[in-house]
Amino acid sequence: MKIAVCDDEKIFFNELNELFTQYSKEMQEQIYALYFSTGRDLLSSQLKFDIIFMDYQMNDLDGMETCRILRTRKNDTTIIFLTSFPQVVFQSFEVNTFRFLVKPIKKQDVFDAINAYIKSVNNDDFLLINTNDGSFRLKLSEIIYIEAQGKSCIIRTVDNSFQSCKYLKEFEKLLPTDSFMRTHKSCIVHFLHINNHDNTTIYFDNGERGTIGKRYLSTFKKSFQIYIMRYNTRS
């Protein structure tokens, strides 16, 4: 998980970063935090973040104006405001604030906020995965298939591949059953990216192919047909 902290007090970032370290150890969730001392520095960054912890009051460009600019750029990053003035909470909702934490920040407040974010992501059209390179939030619509390889899985997306230590059966529990299904003992496919299929092979829209196991064929055909009917009648 990539987190940005935008606050003009470096000492506050250090305190917050220590809480991130504690969260990583206790919750087994990798967090990479980056510090920005001004809103302009954050706005000039080309990096993408899962969460931005934003100080409400800063010199030059305050937190609200920084977030307004972010939103005009179609940036939908989750924003958590930090302030010593709780009376400004309602104003912060103008920029679709996820949470609002009052300084001094408590450990449980930070843990609750991150837990709520992860829950919202898992309940939304995203899949949160952990890899050796960090944590990533993948749009379900961009996942083509997930394939088991030994004790790990390869998640193939429209423009990338990720390796996760989760077992295939764990992913099977996380994915919506109306659009994802296992078609082989080692593969889960996304109906959205199927161009065609016969009794043994799936042809994906990226040119790759997948295998249909005999024991899965009948259920796959019925489920895919239901998906196609639902898709074609969707307004």
N, C-alpha and C positions, 0 to 999 in steps of 0.2 A: 504494500500500500504506500502510495506517495502522498506526503502531506506538506503543504506550504504553511509557514507561519509568518504573517505580515504584522510586524509590531516594531515601533521605534525604540523599544527598550530591549536590548540584547539579553539582559539578565533574565527577562521574563521568558524569552525563547529557551534559554538554558534550563529553566525550571520546567517548562512544558516538555522539552525534549527528554528530560529525565523521566517524566511520566510516560512518554511514549516508549522508552526503553523498558520500563516496568511492565507496561501493557504487553509488549512483544514477548517478554519472558513468561508472563503469567497466562497469556491467552494463545501463545504459539502463533502469533501473527506478525510477520515481518513488516516493519515500518521504516521508511526512509523519509526523514524530515529535512527541509531546506528553509533557511532563514532569509527573509527580505525585510530590510529596515524601513522601506518606504513603499507606498502604493505604486509609485512610478517604476520602481525596480521590479515589482511583481508583474506589472503590465508589460514590461519590456521582455519578460522571460518567454521563451518558446516552449517551455516544459509544460506537460499536462499533469494535473494533480487530481487525486481522488477527493481530497478534502483541503479546503483553505481555512485555517484559523485566522480570522481577521480582527485586528484591533479596531475598535470603533473610532477612537480619537487619535489622530496622528498629525504631525506637522505637515504643512504643504498640501498634501492630498489625503483627505480623511478616508476612513474605511468605507463609508456609504458611497462616496463618489467613485472610489476605486471599484467597488462592486457594480455600480451602475454602468461603468465603462466595460467591465467584463461581460455583463449581460448584453450590452449592445453588440458585442462581438460574438454573440450566440454561444458563449461559454456557459455550460450548465453544471460546472463543478459545484459540489456541495460546499456551502459556506456556513461556517460556525462563527458567530460574532463573539468578541471578547470585549468587555467594558467594565468600568467602575461605576457606570451610571445606568442602572436598570430601567430608568424611566424612558429610555430611548428604544426599548424593545419593539414597540409597534412600528416605528419608522423603519426598522431593519427588515420588516417583512416585505417592504417594497421591492426588494431584490431577491425574493424567494429564499429567505434564510432558513436553513435546516434547524439550527439550534442557536441559543443565546446563553452564553455563560458569563456569570458575574465574577469579576476579580475581587479578591484573590481566588484563583481557580483551585478547586479541590480535586484530589485524585479521583474520587468516585464520579465527579461531574464529567471528567475527561473520559473515563472508562465507559460511562453510560452513553456518552455522545458517540463514541466510536462503535460501540455495540449496536446502537440504534441505526447508525449508518450502514453497517454490515447487514443488519436485518432488512433494512429498506432495499438494499441492493439485491439481496437474495430473493426478496418478494417482488422485485421489479423484473424487467426484461434483461437482466444481467446475470452473469455467473462469475463469482469471485474465485480465482484460483491462486495457489501458491506454487512457485517454481524456484529453482536455484538462483534465478536472477531477480526474484522479488515477487510481489503480489500484483495481480492484474485483474481488471474488471472487464470482462468480455461481453459484448452484446450478444444475446442469444441468436439474433437474426444473422450474425456474421459467422456463427459456428456451422461448419459443414458436416463434420463427423468427429467422433472421439474413438480412438483405437487403443486397445490395450497392448502394451509391449513390456512383457515381463512383469515387474512389480510396479510399473508406472504406466501412464497413459499419455498419448499424443493428442492434443486438441488442435484440429486443423480448422483454421478460420479462412475467411476470404483472402486475406493478404499475409497470413503468418502462421506459424506453428508454435505450440507451447508444450512443454513436457511437465507433467504434474505427477506427484507421488501418490495421488489418490487412486484407488482401485476403480475399475469400470462400474462395478455395482454401486459405488458411492455416488458417482456422477448420475447413474440411472435414477437414483432417488431424488436428486436435485432438479432434474429437467422435467418440463411439462410433458405429460404423456400424450397429449393431443398432437404434438408436432415432432417429438423425438421418440425413437424406439430402437431397441436392439434388433439387429438383423443378422447377427452372427455372434457366436460366443465371445468374440473379441472386438466387437464394433457396435457403436450407437450412431445412428444417422439422423440428420435433420431433414424432414420432408421438404422444407422450403427450397433446398438446393438440389433436389432430384429432378433431372431433365427427363429421364426415362428409365425403364427397367424391364428385364425379362425374368425368367424363373430362377436365374442364378446370379445375375449381375445388376448392380445399380450404376447408372451413369450420372455423375454429378455435373453441375453447371460450370465447374472449373476445369473440366476435362478429365478428372480422376474417376476411378471406378471402385466400387465396393462389392463385397460378396454377400449373397443372401443364403443363409444356411437352410437346409431342408426343413428343420423343425420350426423355423421362424416364417417360412414362406406364406402360409395361409393367413396368419395373423397380420403379417406385413401388408399383404394385398388389401385386406379389409380396412386396416387402419389408414393406409395411404389413400384409399378411395374415399373414405369419410373426410379426410383432410382436404382432398381436392374439391369435393362437393362443398365443404364449408368455405374454402377459399374462393371458389367461383361465385358463391352467392353473397360474399361479404360486401357490404356497402362501402 
